[in-house]
Amino acid sequence: MKRFFQIFRLDQLLKNEPLKNHTTFKIGGPADLILMPGSWSDIITALQICAEEHLPYIVMGRGSNLLFRDEGFRGVVIKIDQPFKPPACSQCVLWADAGISLSALSNAALKESLTGLEFAGGIPGTLGGAVYMNAGAYGSEMKDVITEVELLTPEGHIQKIPASEMDFGYRTSRVQREKSIVLSAGIRLINGSYDDILAKMKDLGESRREKQPMDMPSAGSTFKRPLGYFAGKLIMDAGLSGAKVGGAQVSPKHCGFIVNGGGATARDVINLIEHVRETVYNKFDVLLEPEVRII
Ligand SMILES: Cc1cc2nc3c(=O)[nH]c(=O)nc-3n(C[C@H](O)[C@H](O)[C@H](O)COP(=O)(O)OP(=O)(O)OC[C@H]3O[C@@H](n4cnc5c(N)ncnc54)[C@H](O)[C@@H]3O)c2cc1C
């Protein structure tokens, strides 16, 4: 760890930092070290130090799909939640750094009157996290708009991968398998009308606020959508609306969300996830798979 303090600026490093300060769930024990890189070369250097010193590492964006355990993370968390340069637009392709938020990215598309990314404006993650997860909403997903992704392999090589080779599937991509890092991505959009794009973004934002517990800390949908069902409906029909374990609760507003009702531990959330899975399985013979990534 010492080498991080020799190489990086002090304001780029947080030692023994509670991860709850960095996740939308507001849950998670301490990380040995959090690095906030200021450039791609910072990330490459961090990977080199981790490899040489056999330090475990993990990459995170805005922590909006993560549940860190109460014990925290023994190793280095590389937090990529800021772009290193503004997005560039050429011939309907927006090219942006992984750390840009999806809301900033959709606003950049709006500014260019480009349509196709409205669905992502309300997803509270980064482009990197969205590529990793193939994030989606309202019938669209990242795979519909991504044209190419720039990846850093765990060995430190930079590769440009066309979307057709990203193995995008429902909430998955090749990044999950390879442990590579998303550096940037190109988004192909279509010329549209500024007013229509703005109206659609507002509409989708309102619909989110109406249906989802946006005022409570969470990591979004706790479970993946099982084939032929909706997780939230199954959980509601199983009589679990409002069910609690410690500070964790199945949101009565949208049963697909487990929320932190105040002081929830990761253990509370994990126990509630298990309780929900077991109850739904016993009632409906459907096994729910977590969408939230438990670290
Ligand atoms: C209120 C709320 C609403 C949500 N709505 C939706 C929704 O409609 N649709 C949806 O799909 N999701 C939704 N989510 C979940 C979440 O926002 C998305 O999964 C998002 O894409 C995660 O991005 P992130 O930057 O927060 O990633 P994080 O949560 O920080 O990380 C998620 C995973 O991505 C990896 N990762 C992050 N950045 C990189 C990178 N640069 N390179 C490689 N790997 C990386 C991490 O290692 C981790 O495994 C919602 C969450 C909340 C809290």
The ligand as a Tripos MOL2 file, in Angstrom:
@<TRIPOS>MOLECULE
LIG
   53    58     1     0     0
SMALL
NO_CHARGES

@<TRIPOS>ATOM
      1 C1        -32.5250    4.2450   -7.6630 C.3       1 LIG1
      2 C2        -31.8080    3.3200   -8.6260 C.ar      1 LIG1
      3 C3        -32.3760    3.0500   -9.8610 C.ar      1 LIG1
      4 C4        -31.7440    2.1810  -10.7660 C.ar      1 LIG1
      5 N1        -32.3250    1.9360  -11.9730 N.ar      1 LIG1
      6 C5        -31.7280    1.1110  -12.8460 C.ar      1 LIG1
      7 C6        -32.3230    0.8390  -14.1200 C.ar      1 LIG1
      8 O1        -33.3780    1.3630  -14.4770 O.2       1 LIG1
      9 N2        -31.6660   -0.0090  -14.9530 N.ar      1 LIG1
     10 C7        -30.4960   -0.6110  -14.6200 C.ar      1 LIG1
     11 O2        -29.9470   -1.3860  -15.4370 O.2       1 LIG1
     12 N3        -29.8970   -0.3600  -13.4300 N.ar      1 LIG1
     13 C8        -30.4780    0.4800  -12.5480 C.ar      1 LIG1
     14 N4        -29.8740    0.7240  -11.3390 N.ar      1 LIG1
     15 C9        -28.6120    0.0450  -10.9900 C.3       1 LIG1
     16 C10       -27.3180    0.7930  -11.3820 C.3       1 LIG1
     17 O3        -27.5340    2.1920  -11.4300 O.3       1 LIG1
     18 C11       -26.7450    0.3150  -12.7080 C.3       1 LIG1
     19 O4        -26.4070   -1.0670  -12.6450 O.3       1 LIG1
     20 C12       -25.4870    1.1060  -13.1210 C.3       1 LIG1
     21 O5        -25.1330    0.7440  -14.4230 O.3       1 LIG1
     22 C13       -24.2940    0.8570  -12.2000 C.3       1 LIG1
     23 O6        -23.3140    1.8430  -12.4860 O.3       1 LIG1
     24 P1        -22.2710    2.3120  -11.3650 P.3       1 LIG1
     25 O7        -21.3260    3.2620  -11.9900 O.co2     1 LIG1
     26 O8        -22.9760    2.7950  -10.1590 O.co2     1 LIG1
     27 O9        -21.5390    0.9460  -11.0860 O.3       1 LIG1
     28 P2        -21.1410    0.3520   -9.6530 P.3       1 LIG1
     29 O10       -22.3670    0.0470   -8.8730 O.co2     1 LIG1
     30 O11       -20.1220    1.2000   -9.0180 O.co2     1 LIG1
     31 O12       -20.5070   -1.0250  -10.1210 O.3       1 LIG1
     32 C14       -21.3250   -2.0360  -10.6750 C.3       1 LIG1
     33 C15       -20.4090   -3.0930  -11.3090 C.3       1 LIG1
     34 O13       -19.7600   -2.4970  -12.4350 O.3       1 LIG1
     35 C16       -18.3440   -2.6140  -12.3150 C.3       1 LIG1
     36 N5        -17.7640   -1.3790  -12.8790 N.ar      1 LIG1
     37 C17       -18.0880   -0.1010  -12.6010 C.ar      1 LIG1
     38 N6        -17.3550    0.7460  -13.3730 N.ar      1 LIG1
     39 C18       -16.5480   -0.0340  -14.1410 C.ar      1 LIG1
     40 C19       -15.5460    0.2270  -15.1350 C.ar      1 LIG1
     41 N7        -15.2110    1.4710  -15.5050 N.pl3     1 LIG1
     42 N8        -14.9320   -0.8360  -15.7030 N.ar      1 LIG1
     43 C20       -15.2330   -2.1190  -15.3550 C.ar      1 LIG1
     44 N9        -16.1630   -2.4150  -14.4280 N.ar      1 LIG1
     45 C21       -16.8140   -1.3860  -13.8200 C.ar      1 LIG1
     46 C22       -18.0810   -2.7760  -10.8280 C.3       1 LIG1
     47 O14       -16.8780   -3.4960  -10.5810 O.3       1 LIG1
     48 C23       -19.3010   -3.5370  -10.3480 C.3       1 LIG1
     49 O15       -19.1190   -4.9280  -10.4630 O.3       1 LIG1
     50 C24       -30.4940    1.5910  -10.4180 C.ar      1 LIG1
     51 C25       -29.9070    1.8980   -9.1910 C.ar      1 LIG1
     52 C26       -30.5490    2.7550   -8.3000 C.ar      1 LIG1
     53 C27       -29.8840    3.0700   -6.9830 C.3       1 LIG1
@<TRIPOS>BOND
     1     1     2 1
     2     2     3 ar
     3     2    52 ar
     4     3     4 ar
     5     4     5 ar
     6     4    50 ar
     7     5     6 ar
     8     6     7 ar
     9     6    13 1
    10     7     8 2
    11     7     9 ar
    12     9    10 ar
    13    10    11 2
    14    10    12 ar
    15    12    13 ar
    16    13    14 ar
    17    14    15 1
    18    14    50 ar
    19    15    16 1
    20    16    17 1
    21    16    18 1
    22    18    19 1
    23    18    20 1
    24    20    21 1
    25    20    22 1
    26    22    23 1
    27    23    24 1
    28    24    25 2
    29    24    26 1
    30    24    27 1
    31    27    28 1
    32    28    29 2
    33    28    30 1
    34    28    31 1
    35    31    32 1
    36    32    33 1
    37    33    34 1
    38    33    48 1
    39    34    35 1
    40    35    36 1
    41    35    46 1
    42    36    37 ar
    43    36    45 ar
    44    37    38 ar
    45    38    39 ar
    46    39    40 ar
    47    39    45 ar
    48    40    41 1
    49    40    42 ar
    50    42    43 ar
    51    43    44 ar
    52    44    45 ar
    53    46    47 1
    54    46    48 1
    55    48    49 1
    56    50    51 ar
    57    51    52 ar
    58    52    53 1
@<TRIPOS>SUBSTRUCTURE
     1 LIG1         1 GROUP 0 **** ****
